Amino acid sequence: MFGKINSFVKDIVLASRIAYLFYPFRKFLLFLSNLAALTAWIQKNKKNVEQKDFFVWKRNYTKRINGFDFVVNKFQLENAPVTYLEFGVASGVSFEWWLNHVKNADAVFFGFDTFEGLPEDWGLFFKKGAMAHDMKEIADKRHTFFKGIFQDTLVKAINDNKALLEKQRRKIIHLDADLFSSTLFVLSQLYPYLKQGDVLIFDEFNVPNHEFYAVKLFRECFYVKLKPISALNNFYQTIFVVE
Ligand SMILES: C[S@@+](CC[C@H](N)C(=O)[O-])C[C@H]1O[C@@H](n2cnc3c(N)ncnc32)[C@H](O)[C@@H]1O
């Protein structure tokens, strides 16, 4: 009986179109929902994070390098044959940092970007096309850049490098594309290749409707267990290891 009433009320709500009233506020309502989930997540996880600064009054973006250093030291990556994949290369600052700090000759570095800026608006302040940079010339032969939107380049890159991705070597996956869509797309494509011990670096993790939301859906839909190991600038930069 209750089930029938439930369906009837839902159908009436749909037919009456009363929910249209919420339509202009849908992003804000999603923001509130994700902010609540982020707050709860931080409270639950903060005590277990090895490297953290929560709470700081002022963010210092350059501190993200401390997170990279932490990963290199914790997993002794300086001479490890890692596979490093960066999504969102832009001017190449973080990409070059990793090239310079992992010295193993067999390490492989892949960088993905449109090199024409964001494919869609990111929040109110960064419009489509923001952050456009020419593809940087880098002499180090261990690297390859894939130009285009991830949605066009990643599937082919994965198919062409299946053996590498399936190898028993650690992957460092650096997600710095800012956008929900880009982040969730990449995570879902790389899911079959994720192995215990792989590292996921997020550069804007605590943005409720973007990277946080992408990670939330990824964990919930793919049942992936990720352990946060580093959180800097109040979880803006958060690093996970695959369990
Ligand atoms: C914040 S910047 C990357 C900064 C860089 N990692 C650094 O630290 O110097 C974000 C980049 O993500 C790229 N991006 C976002 N979504 C993308 C997508 N779907 N496909 C390709 N590139 C994307 C943008 O073009 C932009 O250059």
The ligand as an SDF file (V2000), in Angstrom:
LIG
                    3D

 27 29  0  0  0  0  0  0  0  0999 V2000
   45.1040   23.8450  -13.7500 C   0  0  0  0  0  0  0  0  0  0  0  0
   45.6080   23.5160  -15.3620 S   0  0  0  0  0  0  0  0  0  0  0  0
   46.9140   22.3580  -15.1440 C   0  0  0  0  0  0  0  0  0  0  0  0
   48.1170   22.9130  -14.4040 C   0  0  0  0  0  0  0  0  0  0  0  0
   49.3700   22.0630  -14.4020 C   0  0  0  0  0  0  0  0  0  0  0  0
   49.1590   20.7250  -13.9140 N   0  0  0  0  0  0  0  0  0  0  0  0
   50.4400   22.7120  -13.5640 C   0  0  0  0  0  0  0  0  0  0  0  0
   50.4990   22.4600  -12.3660 O   0  0  0  0  0  0  0  0  0  0  0  0
   51.1980   23.4750  -14.0990 O   0  0  0  0  0  0  0  0  0  0  0  0
   44.2590   22.5840  -15.9640 C   0  0  0  0  0  0  0  0  0  0  0  0
   44.4180   22.0900  -17.3760 C   0  0  0  0  0  0  0  0  0  0  0  0
   43.4850   21.0370  -17.6100 O   0  0  0  0  0  0  0  0  0  0  0  0
   43.1720   21.0160  -18.9860 C   0  0  0  0  0  0  0  0  0  0  0  0
   41.9260   20.2680  -19.1720 N   0  0  0  0  0  0  0  0  0  0  0  0
   40.8250   20.2820  -18.3890 C   0  0  0  0  0  0  0  0  0  0  0  0
   39.8930   19.4370  -18.8650 N   0  0  0  0  0  0  0  0  0  0  0  0
   40.4400   18.8500  -19.9710 C   0  0  0  0  0  0  0  0  0  0  0  0
   39.9790   17.8720  -20.8890 C   0  0  0  0  0  0  0  0  0  0  0  0
   38.7610   17.3200  -20.7880 N   0  0  0  0  0  0  0  0  0  0  0  0
   40.8010   17.5030  -21.8820 N   0  0  0  0  0  0  0  0  0  0  0  0
   42.0410   18.0470  -22.0040 C   0  0  0  0  0  0  0  0  0  0  0  0
   42.5390   18.9890  -21.1570 N   0  0  0  0  0  0  0  0  0  0  0  0
   41.7320   19.3840  -20.1590 C   0  0  0  0  0  0  0  0  0  0  0  0
   43.0910   22.4830  -19.3660 C   0  0  0  0  0  0  0  0  0  0  0  0
   43.3610   22.6640  -20.7270 O   0  0  0  0  0  0  0  0  0  0  0  0
   44.1490   23.1240  -18.4660 C   0  0  0  0  0  0  0  0  0  0  0  0
   45.3310   23.3500  -19.1730 O   0  0  0  0  0  0  0  0  0  0  0  0
  1  2  1  0
  2  3  1  0
  2 10  1  0
  3  4  1  0
  4  5  1  0
  5  6  1  0
  5  7  1  0
  7  8  2  0
  7  9  1  0
 10 11  1  0
 11 12  1  0
 11 26  1  0
 12 13  1  0
 13 14  1  0
 13 24  1  0
 14 15  1  0
 14 23  1  0
 15 16  2  0
 16 17  1  0
 17 18  1  0
 17 23  2  0
 18 19  1  0
 18 20  2  0
 20 21  1  0
 21 22  2  0
 22 23  1  0
 24 25  1  0
 24 26  1  0
 26 27  1  0
M  CHG  2   2   1   9  -1
M  END
$$$$
